[in-house]
Amino acid sequence: MTRGNQREMDRQKAQKKLQAAQKKKEDGLTLQQRREKDAAALREKQKKKEMEKAAAGTNGVKK
């Protein structure tokens, strides 16, 4: 009979989760814009990895 508080806490938790999910989706970008943004981010990440690998290759000793 004392589940009233538990129910209220679950409702609050569900409401927070729902609000967080809605925030993520509302970034104002279309699908095409999001894809372009993600692709650019991946290209930058690849460049950075290649630069690190090149720097490690010239300074490191390979066995």
Secondary structure, DSSP 8 states (H G I E B T S, - for coil): ---HHHHHHHHHHHHHHHHHHHHHH-SS--HHHHHHHHHHHHHHHHHHHHHHHHHHHHHS---
